């Protein structure tokens, strides 16, 4: 199934029968944040919050990518992952 909107893609990820890898989840997170909010302008999480730091980095590496490009990349990734996890 090929999602055509960000909302359809998000809904499709919620139907996955198994959980994607952490790397895949971070790619999804970064692309979603870039598509919905644009460049990451937040401060880097401090301390030992490794999960928050990983999410921050996943979003930060997409800096400069337009919301439209990030949306298309998210749709493509969800389509790819749906073949594996549905």
C-alpha positions in Angstrom: 0.0 0.0 0.0 1.4 3.4 -1.0 0.4 6.2 1.3 -0.2 9.6 -0.5 -0.4 11.9 2.5 1.6 12.2 5.7 -1.5 11.3 7.7 -2.1 8.1 5.7 1.6 7.2 6.2 1.3 7.7 10.0 -1.8 5.6 10.1 -0.1 2.9 8.2 2.8 2.8 10.6 0.3 2.1 13.4 -0.8 -1.0 11.6 2.7 -2.6 11.5 2.5 -6.1 13.0 6.0 -6.0 14.3 8.1 -3.1 15.6 10.7 -1.7 13.2 14.4 -1.5 14.2 15.6 1.4 16.3 17.4 2.8 13.3 14.2 2.6 11.2 12.2 4.3 14.0 14.8 7.1 14.2 14.7 7.6 10.5 10.8 7.8 10.7 11.0 10.2 13.6 13.6 12.5 12.0 11.7 12.7 8.7 8.3 13.2 10.4 9.7 16.1 12.5 11.4 17.7 9.5 8.2 17.3 7.4 6.0 18.8 10.1 8.2 21.4 11.8 11.2 22.1 9.6 14.8 22.4 10.8 15.6 21.4 14.3 16.3 24.7 16.2 15.9 23.1 19.7 18.8 22.8 22.2 20.5 19.5 22.4 19.3 17.3 25.3 21.8 17.1 28.1 22.7 14.5 30.7 22.2 10.9 30.2 19.0 11.0 28.1 20.4 8.9 25.3 17.0 8.3 23.7 16.3 12.0 23.5 19.8 12.7 22.1 19.3 10.0 19.4 16.0 11.5 18.4 17.5 15.0 18.4 20.4 13.8 16.1 18.0 11.9 13.8 16.2 15.2 13.2 19.3 17.4 13.1 20.9 15.5 10.2 18.0 16.5 8.0 18.6 20.2 8.5 18.2 22.1 5.2 15.8 19.5 3.7 12.5 21.1 2.8 9.3 20.0 4.4 8.1 18.7 1.0 11.3 16.7 0.5 11.0 15.3 4.0 7.4 14.4 3.5 8.1 12.5 0.3 11.1 10.7 1.9 8.8 9.8 4.8 6.1 8.4 2.5 8.7 6.4 0.6 10.2 5.0 3.8 6.8 4.0 5.1 6.0 2.3 1.9 9.3 0.4 2.1 8.8 -0.6 5.7 5.1 -1.6 5.2 6.4 -4.4 2.9 8.5 -5.7 5.7 6.2 -5.1 8.7 2.6 -5.6 7.5 
